[in-house]
Amino acid sequence: MKDMLRVGIIGMGGISRVHTDVLMNMENAKIVAVCDINQARLQAAKEKTGAENAYENWEDLIKQEDIDIVHVLTPHYLHAPMSIRALKAGKHVLTEKPMATTVEDARKMIEAADQADTTLSVIFQNRYNASTVAVKEMQEAGELGRLICARASICWHREAPYYTESGWRGAWATEGGGTLINQAIHTLDLLSYLGGPIKRVLGHISTDLLRDSIEVEDNCHAVFEYENGAKGVLHATNNYGIDAPILLELVYENATYQLLAEKLLKVEDGVPHLVLRGQDAKHLGEKSYWGDSHKIQIAKLYDCILTGKKFEIDARSAFPALNLVKAIQESSAKNDWINLEKV
Ligand SMILES: NC(=O)c1ccc[n+]([C@@H]2O[C@H](COP(=O)([O-])OP(=O)(O)OC[C@H]3O[C@@H](n4cnc5c(N)ncnc54)[C@H](O)[C@@H]3O)[C@@H](O)[C@H]2O)c1
């Protein structure tokens, strides 16, 4: 049995620093190839990681036979084609969120993963935040009872240059949406991970403060209904003045909890009390919002692959979050409820 995975990384932009830092500190990972169409980023990544090969063409990286796993860290519209090609070449794949920009592509990825004898995982690192883990454990132990309702408030700050300088953000074809698919998707994932399957949604999206710079939405509000009848509301915006900690409140039969990023609060008599501080934000600035939990997800995934176990965040498990994003966008266009189809 192998004791190490040989890694190829496609896309050496902003988030690649988090992946390379994690991988370079793991004993069971070795970065052997990096790829980017941007020469300067490619060379910097090769030097930083000591990768043997640096490719400008992602198909060449996938052709490298001794690569076991490919990390896909590119713009959203490239996740599906790159992941599918890598699966077909017999590689394991870890793609950044969102898994794809359309539900149809996500289904093709699930099909490719089913046919491959390898794993497709999608980064949803917030499932490993201390607050999420604590609620999941109580739920699985049967302590919380049935979900009654849930609410989420996602208020982030993004200015026009974040979109215009990227070359891919802000456009439907390349980003697949705005605040929902890029920022809120982590919370949409937790809404079903901790709350259960969602049956239908009615949502409204709009392009407001950034309407002169982008096509996609920078605001959204929605109501939704779980399969068990529980009600949910959410709002998400990129028009706030700071990246505020995301609030996710889950009202169960036996207890009400609020997740504020890593922190967990229990609401008693209407007052939230801190019950778990979680990891204090060691990295002030952007990384504290992305969460520190990438390293936990990557380490768990690698352990599962190396020991032949199924990893929990596979393509099917990642599907509901993208499905909800797309249903809200569709609901807004039709101004009507959308029933969520199962995987
Ligand atoms: N999990 C998180 O918290 C988190 C945080 C930030 C970003 N992300 C995700 O990571 C992904 C990348 O985001 P980013 O902020 O690093 O973007 P970025 O624009 O900084 O980096 C993307 C990189 O991909 C490269 N690229 C584009 N087309 C390519 C191609 N055909 N072949 C090879 N390389 C190509 C670009 O040159 C660029 O270097 C996105 O899916 C984003 O949503 C996730």
The ligand as an ORCA input file, in Angstrom:
! r2SCAN-3c Opt
* xyz 0 1
  N     -12.514     27.570     -0.099
  C     -12.331     28.875      0.028
  O     -12.540     29.449      1.092
  C     -11.871     29.662     -1.165
  C     -11.315     30.941     -1.012
  C     -10.888     31.625     -2.171
  C     -11.048     31.056     -3.426
  N     -11.631     29.818     -3.518
  C     -11.867     29.192     -4.831
  O     -10.628     28.859     -5.432
  C     -10.737     28.952     -6.851
  C      -9.664     29.886     -7.378
  O      -9.842     31.147     -6.779
  P      -8.626     32.175     -6.641
  O      -9.094     33.226     -5.723
  O      -7.365     31.452     -6.357
  O      -8.602     32.739     -8.149
  P      -7.360     33.393     -8.933
  O      -7.928     34.096    -10.099
  O      -6.490     34.126     -7.967
  O      -6.523     32.109     -9.403
  C      -6.930     31.286    -10.465
  C      -5.677     30.848    -11.204
  O      -6.069     29.942    -12.253
  C      -5.246     30.221    -13.379
  N      -5.875     29.720    -14.588
  C      -6.905     30.254    -15.287
  N      -7.183     29.513    -16.372
  C      -6.308     28.478    -16.360
  C      -6.064     27.380    -17.219
  N      -6.795     27.188    -18.317
  N      -5.078     26.518    -16.923
  C      -4.320     26.702    -15.807
  N      -4.488     27.734    -14.943
  C      -5.467     28.604    -15.233
  C      -5.114     31.741    -13.370
  O      -4.034     32.195    -14.151
  C      -4.943     32.013    -11.882
  O      -3.589     32.018    -11.492
  C     -12.158     29.420     -7.118
  O     -12.960     28.313     -7.342
  C     -12.571     30.093     -5.823
  O     -13.977     30.108     -5.615
  C     -12.022     29.126     -2.425
*
